[in-house]
């Protein structure tokens, strides 16, 4: 499960730093070969991540320049901090 979450997470981290939308918006996440590996539903500064079967695998919440990622049980699994034109990821 953690590998799936990590794969989806790595594929969509950049989405966390795109413009914030007021209404929920669902986007498909694909791997390098173009296969669907999951979805991300963004609403405001929060996002919900689902695997390709639709099962919820995690969430994220952005505050300022910092995004915290949590697994389905709510355990913190990583952070991303934006600094200038760089993003630093930590688990």
Secondary structure as GFF3:
##gff-version 3
##sequence-region A 1 91
A	DSSP	alpha_helix	2	12	.	.	.	ID=ss1
A	DSSP	three_ten_helix	13	17	.	.	.	ID=ss2
A	DSSP	beta_strand	25	30	.	.	.	ID=ss3
A	DSSP	beta_strand	36	43	.	.	.	ID=ss4
A	DSSP	beta_strand	46	51	.	.	.	ID=ss5
A	DSSP	beta_strand	56	63	.	.	.	ID=ss6
A	DSSP	beta_strand	66	71	.	.	.	ID=ss7
A	DSSP	beta_strand	76	83	.	.	.	ID=ss8
A	DSSP	beta_strand	86	90	.	.	.	ID=ss9
###
